Amino acid sequence: MFNAKFKATIVTVLLFIGLVGLCSVRAMGGPQSSAAQAEPAKETWQKEFDDVCSKTQDAMTFSQKELTDLIRRCDALQPQIEKLDESRKKVYMGRLRKCRGLYVYVLDAKRNEKK
């Protein structure tokens, strides 16, 4: 029913999703400073980040247009995350890179599948 290349792609994507899931565990814990709590508007990127990266498990079900939009949203988050302190920047940039990478991989697989 499915060719071997498609099966290999599915297996690779599922393994990658598993890795993203493992890396998605919150690395930043503990109490935040009162300055961070006093300025919730500065953390609006966090909601967008959580929304974009929470969709990785469904990546294979998205259309090419939806995947392109998710990639665009990842790209829009990057400058905001780069403004964070070094620790948070390192954690969130790594996670964002993995989310974006998965969406790009699935999009490429879907484009190649149609050829």
GROMACS elastic network, one bead per residue, 0.5 to 0.9 nm:
[ bonds ]
;  ai    aj funct       b0    kb
    2     5     6  0.82901   500
    2     6     6  0.63803   500
    2     7     6  0.65763   500
    3     6     6  0.54727   500
    3     7     6  0.64152   500
    3     8     6  0.88128   500
    4     7     6  0.50580   500
    4     8     6  0.61300   500
    4     9     6  0.85826   500
    5     8     6  0.51012   500
    5     9     6  0.61966   500
    5    10     6  0.87028   500
    6    10     6  0.62279   500
    6    11     6  0.86800   500
    6   109     6  0.85554   500
    6   113     6  0.78135   500
    7    10     6  0.50765   500
    7    11     6  0.62120   500
    7    12     6  0.85759   500
    8    11     6  0.51156   500
    8    12     6  0.60906   500
    8    13     6  0.85645   500
    9    12     6  0.50907   500
    9    13     6  0.61095   500
    9    14     6  0.85672   500
    9   106     6  0.87034   500
    9   109     6  0.73580   500
   10    13     6  0.51446   500
   10    14     6  0.61295   500
   10    15     6  0.86055   500
   10    60     6  0.84595   500
   11    14     6  0.51355   500
   11    15     6  0.61752   500
   11    16     6  0.85784   500
   12    15     6  0.51521   500
   12    16     6  0.61344   500
   12    17     6  0.85803   500
   13    16     6  0.50045   500
   13    17     6  0.60559   500
   13    18     6  0.85510   500
   13    59     6  0.87851   500
   13    60     6  0.81560   500
   13   102     6  0.75504   500
   13   105     6  0.80423   500
   13   106     6  0.73779   500
   14    17     6  0.50163   500
   14    18     6  0.62083   500
   14    19     6  0.87172   500
   14    57     6  0.83071   500
   15    18     6  0.50464   500
   15    19     6  0.63634   500
   15    20     6  0.87093   500
   16    19     6  0.50474   500
   16    20     6  0.61718   500
   16    21     6  0.85266   500
   16    98     6  0.88307   500
   16   102     6  0.72060   500
   17    20     6  0.50008   500
   17    21     6  0.60604   500
   17    22     6  0.86057   500
   17    56     6  0.65469   500
   17    57     6  0.60396   500
   17    59     6  0.87359   500
   17    99     6  0.89057   500
   17   102     6  0.75822   500
   18    21     6  0.50059   500
   18    22     6  0.62614   500
   18    23     6  0.86453   500
   18    57     6  0.83790   500
   19    22     6  0.50641   500
   19    23     6  0.61521   500
   19    24     6  0.84626   500
   20    23     6  0.50219   500
   20    24     6  0.59321   500
   20    56     6  0.78153   500
   20    57     6  0.88361   500
   20    95     6  0.76444   500
   20    98     6  0.65762   500
   20    99     6  0.71390   500
   20   102     6  0.85868   500
   21    24     6  0.50136   500
   21    25     6  0.72106   500
   21    56     6  0.83941   500
   21    57     6  0.81581   500
   22    25     6  0.61371   500
   23    26     6  0.81279   500
   23    27     6  0.85624   500
   23    95     6  0.70390   500
   23    98     6  0.88729   500
   24    27     6  0.79874   500
   24    53     6  0.84840   500
   24    54     6  0.88596   500
   24    95     6  0.68834   500
   25    28     6  0.89776   500
   26    29     6  0.69638   500
   27    88     6  0.87334   500
   27    91     6  0.70932   500
   28    87     6  0.87880   500
   28    88     6  0.73322   500
   28    91     6  0.81563   500
   29    32     6  0.82977   500
   31    34     6  0.89135   500
   32    35     6  0.82076   500
   32    36     6  0.64700   500
   32    37     6  0.70173   500
   33    36     6  0.53761   500
   33    37     6  0.65879   500
   33    38     6  0.87561   500
   34    38     6  0.59694   500
   34    39     6  0.86882   500
   35    38     6  0.50286   500
   35    39     6  0.64167   500
   36    39     6  0.54414   500
   36    40     6  0.68403   500
   36    42     6  0.79878   500
   36    43     6  0.81107   500
   37    40     6  0.59780   500
   38    41     6  0.88417   500
   39    42     6  0.58350   500
   39    43     6  0.75247   500
   40    43     6  0.52568   500
   40    44     6  0.69447   500
   41    44     6  0.54877   500
   41    45     6  0.86884   500
   42    45     6  0.73110   500
   42    46     6  0.88250   500
   43    46     6  0.53667   500
   43    47     6  0.75040   500
   44    47     6  0.55487   500
   44    48     6  0.68554   500
   44    49     6  0.87966   500
   45    48     6  0.51575   500
   45    49     6  0.59967   500
   45    50     6  0.85544   500
   45    77     6  0.67740   500
   45    80     6  0.68224   500
   45    81     6  0.77175   500
   46    50     6  0.60334   500
   46    51     6  0.84908   500
   46    81     6  0.89623   500
   47    50     6  0.51298   500
   47    51     6  0.61214   500
   47    52     6  0.86099   500
   48    51     6  0.50692   500
   48    52     6  0.60661   500
   48    53     6  0.84931   500
   48    73     6  0.82341   500
   48    74     6  0.89669   500
   48    77     6  0.77797   500
   49    52     6  0.52543   500
   49    53     6  0.59912   500
   49    54     6  0.82143   500
   49    73     6  0.86798   500
   49    74     6  0.77279   500
   49    77     6  0.70903   500
   49    92     6  0.86674   500
   49    96     6  0.76755   500
   50    53     6  0.54251   500
   50    54     6  0.57769   500
   50    55     6  0.88307   500
   51    54     6  0.53296   500
   51    55     6  0.69547   500
   52    55     6  0.59182   500
   52    56     6  0.79149   500
   52    70     6  0.65244   500
   52    71     6  0.88955   500
   52    73     6  0.72273   500
   52    74     6  0.71428   500
   52    96     6  0.88530   500
   52    99     6  0.79381   500
   53    56     6  0.58994   500
   53    57     6  0.89985   500
   53    70     6  0.88929   500
   53    74     6  0.85309   500
   53    95     6  0.80637   500
   53    96     6  0.71699   500
   53    98     6  0.88418   500
   53    99     6  0.56591   500
   53   100     6  0.82378   500
   54    57     6  0.73400   500
   54    58     6  0.87961   500
   54    99     6  0.87549   500
   55    58     6  0.55856   500
   55    59     6  0.65563   500
   55    70     6  0.89589   500
   55    99     6  0.86939   500
   56    59     6  0.50667   500
   56    60     6  0.85165   500
   56    99     6  0.65240   500
   56   102     6  0.72019   500
   56   103     6  0.74375   500
   57    60     6  0.78803   500
   58    61     6  0.55305   500
   58    62     6  0.69602   500
   59    62     6  0.55611   500
   59    63     6  0.87784   500
   59    67     6  0.74845   500
   59   102     6  0.77094   500
   59   103     6  0.64995   500
   59   106     6  0.68354   500
   59   107     6  0.88123   500
   60    63     6  0.81939   500
   60   103     6  0.87485   500
   60   106     6  0.64514   500
   60   107     6  0.86169   500
   60   110     6  0.85925   500
   62    65     6  0.79169   500
   62    66     6  0.57295   500
   62    67     6  0.61710   500
   62   107     6  0.89064   500
   63    66     6  0.51464   500
   63    67     6  0.62342   500
   63    68     6  0.85823   500
   63   107     6  0.83083   500
   63   110     6  0.85650   500
   64    67     6  0.50976   500
   64    68     6  0.60917   500
   64    69     6  0.85944   500
   64   106     6  0.87608   500
   64   107     6  0.59498   500
   64   108     6  0.89779   500
   64   110     6  0.72496   500
   64   111     6  0.78776   500
   65    68     6  0.50742   500
   65    69     6  0.62250   500
   65    70     6  0.87193   500
   65   107     6  0.89919   500
   66    69     6  0.50558   500
   66    70     6  0.62588   500
   66    71     6  0.86899   500
   67    70     6  0.50480   500
   67    71     6  0.62145   500
   67    72     6  0.85945   500
   67   103     6  0.59094   500
   67   104     6  0.75376   500
   67   106     6  0.79564   500
   67   107     6  0.62616   500
   68    71     6  0.51106   500
   68    72     6  0.62042   500
   68    73     6  0.86720   500
   68   103     6  0.78949   500
   68   104     6  0.80047   500
   68   107     6  0.75151   500
   69    73     6  0.61934   500
   69    74     6  0.86564   500
   70    73     6  0.50110   500
   70    74     6  0.62271   500
   70    75     6  0.86537   500
   70   100     6  0.76700   500
   70   103     6  0.72105   500
   71    74     6  0.50501   500
   71    75     6  0.62665   500
   71    76     6  0.86907   500
   71    99     6  0.86087   500
   71   100     6  0.57065   500
   71   101     6  0.85332   500
   71   103     6  0.64543   500
   71   104     6  0.70181   500
   72    75     6  0.50419   500
   72    76     6  0.62471   500
   72    77     6  0.87899   500
   72   100     6  0.89119   500
   73    77     6  0.63422   500
   73    78     6  0.89263   500
   74    77     6  0.51963   500
   74    78     6  0.65619   500
   74    96     6  0.66929   500
   74    97     6  0.81699   500
   74    99     6  0.78774   500
   74   100     6  0.60776   500
   75    78     6  0.54251   500
   75    79     6  0.79550   500
   75    96     6  0.89265   500
   75   100     6  0.81114   500
   76    79     6  0.67380   500
   76    80     6  0.77669   500
   77    80     6  0.54153   500
   77    81     6  0.63112   500
   77    82     6  0.87469   500
   77    96     6  0.82821   500
   78    81     6  0.52359   500
   78    82     6  0.61826   500
   78    83     6  0.89985   500
   78    93     6  0.72037   500
   78    96     6  0.77728   500
   79    82     6  0.50869   500
   79    83     6  0.67848   500
   80    83     6  0.55442   500
   80    84     6  0.74475   500
   81    84     6  0.55197   500
   81    85     6  0.89045   500
   81    88     6  0.81548   500
   81    89     6  0.58281   500
   81    90     6  0.89791   500
   81    92     6  0.68648   500
   81    93     6  0.66794   500
   82    85     6  0.81689   500
   82    86     6  0.85474   500
   82    89     6  0.58894   500
   82    90     6  0.87288   500
   82    93     6  0.75912   500
   83    86     6  0.86938   500
   83    89     6  0.73917   500
   84    87     6  0.79943   500
   84    88     6  0.60894   500
   84    89     6  0.51669   500
   84    90     6  0.88732   500
   85    88     6  0.56601   500
   85    89     6  0.58367   500
   85    90     6  0.85367   500
   86    90     6  0.60170   500
   86    91     6  0.86731   500
   87    90     6  0.53335   500
   87    91     6  0.64650   500
   87    92     6  0.87637   500
   88    91     6  0.51842   500
   88    92     6  0.60037   500
   88    93     6  0.82055   500
   89    92     6  0.53737   500
   89    93     6  0.56944   500
   89    94     6  0.82422   500
   90    93     6  0.54082   500
   90    94     6  0.61277   500
   90    95     6  0.86916   500
   91    94     6  0.53827   500
   91    95     6  0.63776   500
   91    96     6  0.87023   500
   92    95     6  0.50470   500
   92    96     6  0.59334   500
   92    97     6  0.84088   500
   93    96     6  0.50058   500
   93    97     6  0.59658   500
   93    98     6  0.85749   500
   94    97     6  0.51517   500
   94    98     6  0.63529   500
   94    99     6  0.87894   500
   95    98     6  0.51471   500
   95    99     6  0.62803   500
   95   100     6  0.86290   500
   96    99     6  0.51091   500
   96   100     6  0.60458   500
   96   101     6  0.83332   500
   97   100     6  0.51947   500
   97   101     6  0.58817   500
   97   102     6  0.85853   500
   98   102     6  0.61932   500
   98   103     6  0.87392   500
   99   102     6  0.53022   500
   99   103     6  0.64761   500
   99   104     6  0.87865   500
  100   103     6  0.51746   500
  100   104     6  0.61829   500
  100   105     6  0.85644   500
  101   104     6  0.51150   500
  101   105     6  0.60546   500
  101   106     6  0.86285   500
  102   105     6  0.50425   500
  102   106     6  0.61747   500
  102   107     6  0.84941   500
  103   106     6  0.52433   500
  103   107     6  0.60303   500
  103   108     6  0.85523   500
  104   107     6  0.50711   500
  104   108     6  0.60942   500
  104   109     6  0.85490   500
  105   108     6  0.52015   500
  105   109     6  0.61761   500
  105   110     6  0.86686   500
  106   110     6  0.61247   500
  106   111     6  0.85906   500
  107   110     6  0.51422   500
  107   111     6  0.62103   500
  107   112     6  0.86488   500
  108   111     6  0.50724   500
  108   112     6  0.61225   500
  108   113     6  0.84561   500
  109   112     6  0.51427   500
  109   113     6  0.59681   500
  109   114     6  0.88192   500
  110   114     6  0.65954   500
  111   114     6  0.55559   500
  111   115     6  0.70007   500
  112   115     6  0.53206   500
